[in-house]
Amino acid sequence: MNRLAENRWLITGAGGGLGLEIAKCVLERGGEVVGSVRSRDAAQRFAALAPGRSHAVMFDVRDETAVRDGVAEAQRLLGQVDVAVNNAGYQLVGAVEELSLEELRAQFEVNVFGAHSVIKAVLPAMRSRGGGTIVNITSVSGLATWAGTGAYCASKFALEAIGQTLAQEVQPLGIRVMHVEPGGLRTGFTERSTHRAQRRLDAYVDTAHQSEAIIERYRGQEPGDPCRAAAAIVDALQADEPPLHLLLGNDALFYYGRKAGSLQQEIAKWAPVSTSIAVDAEVDG
């Protein structure tokens, strides 16, 4: 079934990176897009992509009132939002002990609470008509952790949990949910949207701090093509049954496969202990 008729999209964080590539892909296929941006220059550039079909709205996902107003404006411009993409986000690096509560809260404000605000804002209209799709751009880091990125991984794990639960809740209402878990993409994300915790402890030089070296080493050399990633996302949504999870990239498959295999082995090894805690069956007198 071709679902390109459902081609009115709202994409957060559309000023650059994967969000912009998704918007371009939808526009190339004849769709209409409202993209959230955070500057007037970005708004002008976005509107110029396909005049009359590319619309920019300015709001910060950390501001729930602004999100509600932005979604309302998107619905006015498009008539209805068929697909809402939670793409806005950034990455905080640093050992867990190095993170301040303020830094951790700030990470969640954007990556989790901002996405939640968008979900709540688009759901009433989707429920009323019995259709629509919510796409959460998480990360393979939302399925498999690596030292030095605990805050980012935690935020993506949280978004995965919210979205997976949401999928169970809205499926009977005709609403679909898809999580996209990319590996490394050449979007400039690690340069533009990566921040470091202010505190630094020498104890983590050989563990958590290595994540910074890895990010620096592979900056601009990431294995994933963002244009192809965008096309894969749009294509997946045309399926009769889109996946709940769409891993993108050989690296995403490798890291999650390693994590899943290790977890399964550990569960099997400790299964006797897991089952040993059962309450003894009552014996009839």
ChimeraX commands (.cxc) that place a marker at each C-alpha (Angstrom):
marker #1 position 0.00,0.00,0.00 radius 0.5
marker #1 position 1.40,3.41,-0.96 radius 0.5
marker #1 position 1.05,5.77,1.97 radius 0.5
marker #1 position 2.46,8.86,0.28 radius 0.5
marker #1 position -1.07,10.29,0.46 radius 0.5
marker #1 position -0.25,10.63,4.17 radius 0.5
marker #1 position 2.40,13.13,3.30 radius 0.5
marker #1 position 2.00,16.10,5.63 radius 0.5
marker #1 position 4.87,16.06,8.07 radius 0.5
marker #1 position 5.95,17.94,11.17 radius 0.5
marker #1 position 9.66,17.54,11.92 radius 0.5
marker #1 position 11.39,19.02,14.96 radius 0.5
marker #1 position 15.03,20.04,14.74 radius 0.5
marker #1 position 14.68,20.51,10.98 radius 0.5
marker #1 position 17.27,23.24,10.61 radius 0.5
marker #1 position 20.04,20.75,9.89 radius 0.5
marker #1 position 21.22,17.18,10.17 radius 0.5
marker #1 position 18.89,14.23,9.81 radius 0.5
marker #1 position 15.78,16.36,10.35 radius 0.5
marker #1 position 16.63,18.49,7.32 radius 0.5
marker #1 position 17.42,15.41,5.22 radius 0.5
marker #1 position 14.06,13.83,6.10 radius 0.5
marker #1 position 12.33,17.07,5.12 radius 0.5
marker #1 position 14.15,17.19,1.79 radius 0.5
marker #1 position 13.25,13.58,1.06 radius 0.5
marker #1 position 9.55,14.17,1.79 radius 0.5
marker #1 position 9.53,17.32,-0.32 radius 0.5
marker #1 position 11.24,15.56,-3.24 radius 0.5
marker #1 position 8.41,13.02,-3.17 radius 0.5
marker #1 position 5.74,15.67,-3.35 radius 0.5
marker #1 position 4.95,16.02,0.33 radius 0.5
marker #1 position 4.48,19.06,2.52 radius 0.5
marker #1 position 6.54,19.73,5.63 radius 0.5
marker #1 position 6.50,22.01,8.62 radius 0.5
marker #1 position 9.93,22.09,10.20 radius 0.5
marker #1 position 10.69,23.50,13.64 radius 0.5
marker #1 position 13.81,25.68,13.73 radius 0.5
marker #1 position 15.32,28.03,16.30 radius 0.5
marker #1 position 16.51,31.01,14.25 radius 0.5
marker #1 position 15.08,33.33,11.61 radius 0.5
marker #1 position 17.90,32.51,9.20 radius 0.5
marker #1 position 17.16,28.80,9.49 radius 0.5
marker #1 position 13.45,29.54,9.00 radius 0.5
marker #1 position 14.15,31.43,5.78 radius 0.5
marker #1 position 16.39,28.67,4.45 radius 0.5
marker #1 position 13.82,26.01,5.27 radius 0.5
marker #1 position 10.94,27.91,3.67 radius 0.5
marker #1 position 13.02,28.29,0.50 radius 0.5
marker #1 position 13.43,24.51,0.05 radius 0.5
marker #1 position 10.06,24.19,-1.69 radius 0.5
marker #1 position 8.08,27.44,-1.47 radius 0.5
marker #1 position 4.47,26.72,-0.64 radius 0.5
marker #1 position 5.24,23.23,0.64 radius 0.5
marker #1 position 8.08,23.84,3.13 radius 0.5
marker #1 position 7.00,25.88,6.13 radius 0.5
marker #1 position 9.11,26.85,9.11 radius 0.5
marker #1 position 7.86,27.42,12.64 radius 0.5
marker #1 position 10.08,28.67,15.44 radius 0.5
marker #1 position 9.84,27.04,18.83 radius 0.5
marker #1 position 12.06,25.53,21.49 radius 0.5
marker #1 position 10.98,22.01,22.45 radius 0.5
marker #1 position 11.86,22.80,26.08 radius 0.5
marker #1 position 8.90,25.23,26.20 radius 0.5
marker #1 position 5.68,23.19,26.38 radius 0.5
marker #1 position 3.48,26.20,25.62 radius 0.5
marker #1 position 5.58,27.06,22.60 radius 0.5
marker #1 position 5.36,23.44,21.43 radius 0.5
marker #1 position 1.56,23.48,21.67 radius 0.5
marker #1 position 1.40,26.73,19.73 radius 0.5
marker #1 position 3.87,25.45,17.14 radius 0.5
marker #1 position 1.94,22.24,16.60 radius 0.5
marker #1 position -1.29,24.22,16.27 radius 0.5
marker #1 position 0.36,26.39,13.62 radius 0.5
marker #1 position 1.62,23.28,11.81 radius 0.5
marker #1 position -1.89,21.86,11.79 radius 0.5
marker #1 position -3.22,25.14,10.41 radius 0.5
marker #1 position -0.60,25.25,7.65 radius 0.5
marker #1 position -0.94,21.60,6.67 radius 0.5
marker #1 position -4.60,20.97,7.38 radius 0.5
marker #1 position -3.51,18.00,9.47 radius 0.5
marker #1 position -0.26,16.40,10.61 radius 0.5
marker #1 position 0.03,12.88,9.20 radius 0.5
marker #1 position 3.53,12.20,10.51 radius 0.5
marker #1 position 5.20,13.87,13.50 radius 0.5
marker #1 position 8.95,13.31,13.80 radius 0.5
marker #1 position 10.72,13.92,17.11 radius 0.5
marker #1 position 14.20,14.67,15.84 radius 0.5
marker #1 position 15.37,17.59,18.00 radius 0.5
marker #1 position 18.12,16.57,20.40 radius 0.5
marker #1 position 21.73,16.83,21.46 radius 0.5
marker #1 position 24.41,14.70,23.08 radius 0.5
marker #1 position 26.08,15.25,26.43 radius 0.5
marker #1 position 29.30,13.33,27.07 radius 0.5
marker #1 position 31.00,12.70,30.38 radius 0.5
marker #1 position 31.32,9.99,33.00 radius 0.5
marker #1 position 28.25,9.42,35.16 radius 0.5
marker #1 position 30.10,10.73,38.24 radius 0.5
marker #1 position 31.10,13.86,36.34 radius 0.5
marker #1 position 27.54,14.83,35.41 radius 0.5
marker #1 position 25.80,17.50,37.43 radius 0.5
marker #1 position 22.08,17.19,38.05 radius 0.5
marker #1 position 21.59,20.40,36.09 radius 0.5
marker #1 position 23.39,18.94,33.07 radius 0.5
marker #1 position 21.45,15.68,33.30 radius 0.5
marker #1 position 18.13,17.53,33.61 radius 0.5
marker #1 position 19.01,19.71,30.61 radius 0.5
marker #1 position 19.70,16.58,28.54 radius 0.5
marker #1 position 16.31,15.16,29.46 radius 0.5
marker #1 position 14.52,18.49,28.89 radius 0.5
marker #1 position 15.36,18.33,25.19 radius 0.5
marker #1 position 15.64,14.65,24.35 radius 0.5
marker #1 position 12.77,13.33,26.50 radius 0.5
marker #1 position 10.45,16.03,27.82 radius 0.5
marker #1 position 10.56,17.98,24.55 radius 0.5
marker #1 position 9.60,14.89,22.58 radius 0.5
marker #1 position 6.86,14.13,25.09 radius 0.5
marker #1 position 5.43,17.64,24.64 radius 0.5
marker #1 position 5.26,17.13,20.88 radius 0.5
marker #1 position 3.58,13.74,21.29 radius 0.5
marker #1 position 0.93,15.19,23.61 radius 0.5
marker #1 position 0.31,18.12,21.26 radius 0.5
marker #1 position -0.25,16.03,18.11 radius 0.5
marker #1 position -2.22,13.15,19.65 radius 0.5
marker #1 position -5.65,14.80,20.15 radius 0.5
marker #1 position -6.11,15.48,16.42 radius 0.5
marker #1 position -4.73,12.07,15.48 radius 0.5
marker #1 position -7.10,10.38,17.93 radius 0.5
marker #1 position -10.09,12.33,16.66 radius 0.5
marker #1 position -9.58,11.13,13.09 radius 0.5
marker #1 position -8.24,7.68,13.99 radius 0.5
marker #1 position -4.92,7.93,12.19 radius 0.5
marker #1 position -1.41,9.31,12.16 radius 0.5
marker #1 position 2.18,8.30,12.80 radius 0.5
marker #1 position 4.69,9.36,15.43 radius 0.5
marker #1 position 8.37,8.80,14.66 radius 0.5
marker #1 position 10.92,9.09,17.44 radius 0.5
marker #1 position 14.53,9.50,16.35 radius 0.5
marker #1 position 16.35,7.79,19.18 radius 0.5
marker #1 position 19.73,6.13,18.61 radius 0.5
marker #1 position 21.44,2.77,18.83 radius 0.5
marker #1 position 22.65,4.37,22.08 radius 0.5
marker #1 position 19.05,4.02,23.25 radius 0.5
marker #1 position 19.48,0.25,23.01 radius 0.5
marker #1 position 23.17,-0.27,23.79 radius 0.5
marker #1 position 25.26,1.92,26.11 radius 0.5
marker #1 position 28.88,2.97,25.89 radius 0.5
marker #1 position 31.08,4.53,28.56 radius 0.5
marker #1 position 31.15,8.31,28.62 radius 0.5
marker #1 position 27.68,8.83,27.14 radius 0.5
marker #1 position 25.49,7.88,30.09 radius 0.5
marker #1 position 23.31,11.00,29.97 radius 0.5
marker #1 position 22.66,10.70,26.25 radius 0.5
marker #1 position 22.04,6.95,26.44 radius 0.5
marker #1 position 19.70,7.42,29.40 radius 0.5
marker #1 position 17.66,10.03,27.53 radius 0.5
marker #1 position 17.35,7.80,24.48 radius 0.5
marker #1 position 16.48,4.75,26.61 radius 0.5
marker #1 position 13.76,6.85,28.23 radius 0.5
marker #1 position 12.37,7.95,24.87 radius 0.5
marker #1 position 12.39,4.33,23.73 radius 0.5
marker #1 position 10.38,3.31,26.79 radius 0.5
marker #1 position 7.86,6.12,26.37 radius 0.5
marker #1 position 7.45,5.39,22.68 radius 0.5
marker #1 position 7.17,1.63,23.04 radius 0.5
marker #1 position 4.49,2.05,25.68 radius 0.5
marker #1 position 2.77,4.66,23.54 radius 0.5
marker #1 position 2.67,2.21,20.63 radius 0.5
marker #1 position 0.69,-0.25,22.77 radius 0.5
marker #1 position -1.70,2.48,23.89 radius 0.5
marker #1 position -2.48,4.06,20.51 radius 0.5
marker #1 position -2.41,1.05,18.18 radius 0.5
marker #1 position -6.13,0.34,18.80 radius 0.5
marker #1 position -6.81,4.00,17.92 radius 0.5
marker #1 position -5.29,3.67,14.45 radius 0.5
marker #1 position -2.08,5.53,15.33 radius 0.5
marker #1 position 1.33,4.10,14.55 radius 0.5
marker #1 position 4.67,4.61,16.31 radius 0.5
marker #1 position 8.14,3.96,14.90 radius 0.5
marker #1 position 11.52,4.32,16.57 radius 0.5
marker #1 position 14.55,5.03,14.42 radius 0.5
marker #1 position 17.88,3.95,15.92 radius 0.5
marker #1 position 20.73,5.20,13.74 radius 0.5
marker #1 position 24.38,4.52,14.18 radius 0.5
marker #1 position 26.86,7.19,13.13 radius 0.5
marker #1 position 25.62,9.53,10.40 radius 0.5
marker #1 position 27.62,12.22,8.60 radius 0.5
marker #1 position 25.35,15.04,9.70 radius 0.5
marker #1 position 27.77,17.15,11.74 radius 0.5
marker #1 position 25.90,16.09,14.89 radius 0.5
marker #1 position 29.05,15.34,16.88 radius 0.5
marker #1 position 30.40,18.79,16.10 radius 0.5
marker #1 position 27.22,20.86,16.23 radius 0.5
marker #1 position 25.20,19.07,18.89 radius 0.5
marker #1 position 27.66,17.45,21.28 radius 0.5
marker #1 position 28.55,19.04,24.63 radius 0.5
marker #1 position 30.87,17.98,27.43 radius 0.5
marker #1 position 30.15,17.85,31.13 radius 0.5
marker #1 position 31.97,20.66,32.95 radius 0.5
marker #1 position 33.47,18.44,35.64 radius 0.5
marker #1 position 36.42,16.26,34.67 radius 0.5
marker #1 position 37.95,13.47,36.81 radius 0.5
marker #1 position 41.28,11.86,35.91 radius 0.5
marker #1 position 40.00,8.50,37.16 radius 0.5
marker #1 position 38.04,8.11,33.91 radius 0.5
marker #1 position 40.82,8.86,31.42 radius 0.5
marker #1 position 40.96,5.24,30.25 radius 0.5
marker #1 position 37.20,4.60,30.23 radius 0.5
marker #1 position 34.60,7.35,29.89 radius 0.5
marker #1 position 36.98,9.91,28.41 radius 0.5
marker #1 position 37.78,7.55,25.56 radius 0.5
marker #1 position 34.34,8.30,24.13 radius 0.5
marker #1 position 35.50,11.84,23.36 radius 0.5
marker #1 position 38.54,10.52,21.53 radius 0.5
marker #1 position 36.37,8.13,19.52 radius 0.5
marker #1 position 33.92,10.88,18.63 radius 0.5
marker #1 position 36.77,13.15,17.57 radius 0.5
marker #1 position 38.49,10.42,15.56 radius 0.5
marker #1 position 35.41,9.54,13.54 radius 0.5
marker #1 position 34.00,13.06,13.15 radius 0.5
marker #1 position 33.23,13.48,9.47 radius 0.5
marker #1 position 34.03,9.81,8.85 radius 0.5
marker #1 position 30.81,8.30,10.20 radius 0.5
marker #1 position 29.68,5.29,8.14 radius 0.5
marker #1 position 26.06,6.33,7.59 radius 0.5
marker #1 position 24.76,8.48,4.73 radius 0.5
marker #1 position 22.07,10.83,6.13 radius 0.5
marker #1 position 20.31,11.16,2.78 radius 0.5
marker #1 position 19.97,7.37,2.49 radius 0.5
marker #1 position 18.91,7.21,6.13 radius 0.5
marker #1 position 16.14,9.73,5.46 radius 0.5
marker #1 position 14.95,7.75,2.43 radius 0.5
marker #1 position 14.94,4.55,4.49 radius 0.5
marker #1 position 12.72,6.20,7.11 radius 0.5
marker #1 position 10.25,7.51,4.53 radius 0.5
marker #1 position 10.21,4.15,2.73 radius 0.5
marker #1 position 9.60,2.22,5.95 radius 0.5
marker #1 position 6.53,4.31,6.71 radius 0.5
marker #1 position 4.97,3.27,3.40 radius 0.5
marker #1 position 4.82,-0.36,4.50 radius 0.5
marker #1 position 1.50,-1.82,5.59 radius 0.5
marker #1 position 3.15,-2.67,8.91 radius 0.5
marker #1 position 6.08,-0.32,9.58 radius 0.5
marker #1 position 8.58,-1.58,12.15 radius 0.5
marker #1 position 8.44,-0.44,15.75 radius 0.5
marker #1 position 12.25,-0.39,15.61 radius 0.5
marker #1 position 14.30,0.63,12.58 radius 0.5
marker #1 position 18.04,0.30,13.15 radius 0.5
marker #1 position 20.05,2.18,10.54 radius 0.5
marker #1 position 23.64,1.34,9.70 radius 0.5
marker #1 position 25.98,-1.63,9.97 radius 0.5
marker #1 position 27.35,-0.15,13.20 radius 0.5
marker #1 position 23.87,0.05,14.72 radius 0.5
marker #1 position 23.25,-3.61,13.89 radius 0.5
marker #1 position 26.65,-4.61,15.30 radius 0.5
marker #1 position 26.40,-2.75,18.61 radius 0.5
marker #1 position 22.84,-3.77,19.32 radius 0.5
marker #1 position 23.50,-7.36,18.22 radius 0.5
marker #1 position 26.44,-7.56,20.61 radius 0.5
marker #1 position 24.37,-6.09,23.44 radius 0.5
marker #1 position 21.37,-8.37,22.81 radius 0.5
marker #1 position 23.58,-11.48,22.58 radius 0.5
marker #1 position 25.42,-10.65,25.80 radius 0.5
marker #1 position 22.16,-9.99,27.62 radius 0.5
marker #1 position 20.63,-13.26,26.44 radius 0.5
marker #1 position 23.69,-15.23,27.55 radius 0.5
marker #1 position 23.64,-13.62,30.99 radius 0.5
marker #1 position 19.91,-14.27,31.42 radius 0.5
marker #1 position 20.37,-17.92,30.48 radius 0.5
marker #1 position 23.35,-18.34,32.83 radius 0.5
marker #1 position 21.47,-16.95,35.81 radius 0.5
marker #1 position 18.07,-18.45,34.96 radius 0.5
marker #1 position 18.26,-21.00,37.84 radius 0.5
marker #1 position 18.65,-18.14,40.30 radius 0.5
marker #1 position 15.88,-16.17,38.60 radius 0.5
marker #1 position 13.44,-19.06,38.95 radius 0.5
marker #1 position 14.54,-19.98,42.47 radius 0.5
marker #1 position 12.59,-17.20,44.15 radius 0.5
marker #1 position 9.13,-18.60,43.39 radius 0.5
marker #1 position 6.77,-18.92,46.34 radius 0.5
marker #1 position 6.42,-22.57,47.27 radius 0.5
marker #1 position 3.11,-24.06,46.20 radius 0.5
marker #1 position 0.65,-24.56,49.03 radius 0.5
marker #1 position 0.22,-28.15,50.01 radius 0.5
marker #1 position -3.35,-29.22,50.69 radius 0.5
marker #1 position -3.81,-30.67,54.17 radius 0.5
marker link #1:1,2 radius 0.2
marker link #1:2,3 radius 0.2
marker link #1:3,4 radius 0.2
marker link #1:4,5 radius 0.2
marker link #1:5,6 radius 0.2
marker link #1:6,7 radius 0.2
marker link #1:7,8 radius 0.2
marker link #1:8,9 radius 0.2
marker link #1:9,10 radius 0.2
marker link #1:10,11 radius 0.2
marker link #1:11,12 radius 0.2
marker link #1:12,13 radius 0.2
marker link #1:13,14 radius 0.2
marker link #1:14,15 radius 0.2
marker link #1:15,16 radius 0.2
marker link #1:16,17 radius 0.2
marker link #1:17,18 radius 0.2
marker link #1:18,19 radius 0.2
marker link #1:19,20 radius 0.2
marker link #1:20,21 radius 0.2
marker link #1:21,22 radius 0.2
marker link #1:22,23 radius 0.2
marker link #1:23,24 radius 0.2
marker link #1:24,25 radius 0.2
marker link #1:25,26 radius 0.2
marker link #1:26,27 radius 0.2
marker link #1:27,28 radius 0.2
marker link #1:28,29 radius 0.2
marker link #1:29,30 radius 0.2
marker link #1:30,31 radius 0.2
marker link #1:31,32 radius 0.2
marker link #1:32,33 radius 0.2
marker link #1:33,34 radius 0.2
marker link #1:34,35 radius 0.2
marker link #1:35,36 radius 0.2
marker link #1:36,37 radius 0.2
marker link #1:37,38 radius 0.2
marker link #1:38,39 radius 0.2
marker link #1:39,40 radius 0.2
marker link #1:40,41 radius 0.2
marker link #1:41,42 radius 0.2
marker link #1:42,43 radius 0.2
marker link #1:43,44 radius 0.2
marker link #1:44,45 radius 0.2
marker link #1:45,46 radius 0.2
marker link #1:46,47 radius 0.2
marker link #1:47,48 radius 0.2
marker link #1:48,49 radius 0.2
marker link #1:49,50 radius 0.2
marker link #1:50,51 radius 0.2
marker link #1:51,52 radius 0.2
marker link #1:52,53 radius 0.2
marker link #1:53,54 radius 0.2
marker link #1:54,55 radius 0.2
marker link #1:55,56 radius 0.2
marker link #1:56,57 radius 0.2
marker link #1:57,58 radius 0.2
marker link #1:58,59 radius 0.2
marker link #1:59,60 radius 0.2
marker link #1:60,61 radius 0.2
marker link #1:61,62 radius 0.2
marker link #1:62,63 radius 0.2
marker link #1:63,64 radius 0.2
marker link #1:64,65 radius 0.2
marker link #1:65,66 radius 0.2
marker link #1:66,67 radius 0.2
marker link #1:67,68 radius 0.2
marker link #1:68,69 radius 0.2
marker link #1:69,70 radius 0.2
marker link #1:70,71 radius 0.2
marker link #1:71,72 radius 0.2
marker link #1:72,73 radius 0.2
marker link #1:73,74 radius 0.2
marker link #1:74,75 radius 0.2
marker link #1:75,76 radius 0.2
marker link #1:76,77 radius 0.2
marker link #1:77,78 radius 0.2
marker link #1:78,79 radius 0.2
marker link #1:79,80 radius 0.2
marker link #1:80,81 radius 0.2
marker link #1:81,82 radius 0.2
marker link #1:82,83 radius 0.2
marker link #1:83,84 radius 0.2
marker link #1:84,85 radius 0.2
marker link #1:85,86 radius 0.2
marker link #1:86,87 radius 0.2
marker link #1:87,88 radius 0.2
marker link #1:88,89 radius 0.2
marker link #1:89,90 radius 0.2
marker link #1:90,91 radius 0.2
marker link #1:91,92 radius 0.2
marker link #1:92,93 radius 0.2
marker link #1:93,94 radius 0.2
marker link #1:94,95 radius 0.2
marker link #1:95,96 radius 0.2
marker link #1:96,97 radius 0.2
marker link #1:97,98 radius 0.2
marker link #1:98,99 radius 0.2
marker link #1:99,100 radius 0.2
marker link #1:100,101 radius 0.2
marker link #1:101,102 radius 0.2
marker link #1:102,103 radius 0.2
marker link #1:103,104 radius 0.2
marker link #1:104,105 radius 0.2
marker link #1:105,106 radius 0.2
marker link #1:106,107 radius 0.2
marker link #1:107,108 radius 0.2
marker link #1:108,109 radius 0.2
marker link #1:109,110 radius 0.2
marker link #1:110,111 radius 0.2
marker link #1:111,112 radius 0.2
marker link #1:112,113 radius 0.2
marker link #1:113,114 radius 0.2
marker link #1:114,115 radius 0.2
marker link #1:115,116 radius 0.2
marker link #1:116,117 radius 0.2
marker link #1:117,118 radius 0.2
marker link #1:118,119 radius 0.2
marker link #1:119,120 radius 0.2
marker link #1:120,121 radius 0.2
marker link #1:121,122 radius 0.2
marker link #1:122,123 radius 0.2
marker link #1:123,124 radius 0.2
marker link #1:124,125 radius 0.2
marker link #1:125,126 radius 0.2
marker link #1:126,127 radius 0.2
marker link #1:127,128 radius 0.2
marker link #1:128,129 radius 0.2
marker link #1:129,130 radius 0.2
marker link #1:130,131 radius 0.2
marker link #1:131,132 radius 0.2
marker link #1:132,133 radius 0.2
marker link #1:133,134 radius 0.2
marker link #1:134,135 radius 0.2
marker link #1:135,136 radius 0.2
marker link #1:136,137 radius 0.2
marker link #1:137,138 radius 0.2
marker link #1:138,139 radius 0.2
marker link #1:139,140 radius 0.2
marker link #1:140,141 radius 0.2
marker link #1:141,142 radius 0.2
marker link #1:142,143 radius 0.2
marker link #1:143,144 radius 0.2
marker link #1:144,145 radius 0.2
marker link #1:145,146 radius 0.2
marker link #1:146,147 radius 0.2
marker link #1:147,148 radius 0.2
marker link #1:148,149 radius 0.2
marker link #1:149,150 radius 0.2
marker link #1:150,151 radius 0.2
marker link #1:151,152 radius 0.2
marker link #1:152,153 radius 0.2
marker link #1:153,154 radius 0.2
marker link #1:154,155 radius 0.2
marker link #1:155,156 radius 0.2
marker link #1:156,157 radius 0.2
marker link #1:157,158 radius 0.2
marker link #1:158,159 radius 0.2
marker link #1:159,160 radius 0.2
marker link #1:160,161 radius 0.2
marker link #1:161,162 radius 0.2
marker link #1:162,163 radius 0.2
marker link #1:163,164 radius 0.2
marker link #1:164,165 radius 0.2
marker link #1:165,166 radius 0.2
marker link #1:166,167 radius 0.2
marker link #1:167,168 radius 0.2
marker link #1:168,169 radius 0.2
marker link #1:169,170 radius 0.2
marker link #1:170,171 radius 0.2
marker link #1:171,172 radius 0.2
marker link #1:172,173 radius 0.2
marker link #1:173,174 radius 0.2
marker link #1:174,175 radius 0.2
marker link #1:175,176 radius 0.2
marker link #1:176,177 radius 0.2
marker link #1:177,178 radius 0.2
marker link #1:178,179 radius 0.2
marker link #1:179,180 radius 0.2
marker link #1:180,181 radius 0.2
marker link #1:181,182 radius 0.2
marker link #1:182,183 radius 0.2
marker link #1:183,184 radius 0.2
marker link #1:184,185 radius 0.2
marker link #1:185,186 radius 0.2
marker link #1:186,187 radius 0.2
marker link #1:187,188 radius 0.2
marker link #1:188,189 radius 0.2
marker link #1:189,190 radius 0.2
marker link #1:190,191 radius 0.2
marker link #1:191,192 radius 0.2
marker link #1:192,193 radius 0.2
marker link #1:193,194 radius 0.2
marker link #1:194,195 radius 0.2
marker link #1:195,196 radius 0.2
marker link #1:196,197 radius 0.2
marker link #1:197,198 radius 0.2
marker link #1:198,199 radius 0.2
marker link #1:199,200 radius 0.2
marker link #1:200,201 radius 0.2
marker link #1:201,202 radius 0.2
marker link #1:202,203 radius 0.2
marker link #1:203,204 radius 0.2
marker link #1:204,205 radius 0.2
marker link #1:205,206 radius 0.2
marker link #1:206,207 radius 0.2
marker link #1:207,208 radius 0.2
marker link #1:208,209 radius 0.2
marker link #1:209,210 radius 0.2
marker link #1:210,211 radius 0.2
marker link #1:211,212 radius 0.2
marker link #1:212,213 radius 0.2
marker link #1:213,214 radius 0.2
marker link #1:214,215 radius 0.2
marker link #1:215,216 radius 0.2
marker link #1:216,217 radius 0.2
marker link #1:217,218 radius 0.2
marker link #1:218,219 radius 0.2
marker link #1:219,220 radius 0.2
marker link #1:220,221 radius 0.2
marker link #1:221,222 radius 0.2
marker link #1:222,223 radius 0.2
marker link #1:223,224 radius 0.2
marker link #1:224,225 radius 0.2
marker link #1:225,226 radius 0.2
marker link #1:226,227 radius 0.2
marker link #1:227,228 radius 0.2
marker link #1:228,229 radius 0.2
marker link #1:229,230 radius 0.2
marker link #1:230,231 radius 0.2
marker link #1:231,232 radius 0.2
marker link #1:232,233 radius 0.2
marker link #1:233,234 radius 0.2
marker link #1:234,235 radius 0.2
marker link #1:235,236 radius 0.2
marker link #1:236,237 radius 0.2
marker link #1:237,238 radius 0.2
marker link #1:238,239 radius 0.2
marker link #1:239,240 radius 0.2
marker link #1:240,241 radius 0.2
marker link #1:241,242 radius 0.2
marker link #1:242,243 radius 0.2
marker link #1:243,244 radius 0.2
marker link #1:244,245 radius 0.2
marker link #1:245,246 radius 0.2
marker link #1:246,247 radius 0.2
marker link #1:247,248 radius 0.2
marker link #1:248,249 radius 0.2
marker link #1:249,250 radius 0.2
marker link #1:250,251 radius 0.2
marker link #1:251,252 radius 0.2
marker link #1:252,253 radius 0.2
marker link #1:253,254 radius 0.2
marker link #1:254,255 radius 0.2
marker link #1:255,256 radius 0.2
marker link #1:256,257 radius 0.2
marker link #1:257,258 radius 0.2
marker link #1:258,259 radius 0.2
marker link #1:259,260 radius 0.2
marker link #1:260,261 radius 0.2
marker link #1:261,262 radius 0.2
marker link #1:262,263 radius 0.2
marker link #1:263,264 radius 0.2
marker link #1:264,265 radius 0.2
marker link #1:265,266 radius 0.2
marker link #1:266,267 radius 0.2
marker link #1:267,268 radius 0.2
marker link #1:268,269 radius 0.2
marker link #1:269,270 radius 0.2
marker link #1:270,271 radius 0.2
marker link #1:271,272 radius 0.2
marker link #1:272,273 radius 0.2
marker link #1:273,274 radius 0.2
marker link #1:274,275 radius 0.2
marker link #1:275,276 radius 0.2
marker link #1:276,277 radius 0.2
marker link #1:277,278 radius 0.2
marker link #1:278,279 radius 0.2
marker link #1:279,280 radius 0.2
marker link #1:280,281 radius 0.2
marker link #1:281,282 radius 0.2
marker link #1:282,283 radius 0.2
marker link #1:283,284 radius 0.2
marker link #1:284,285 radius 0.2
view
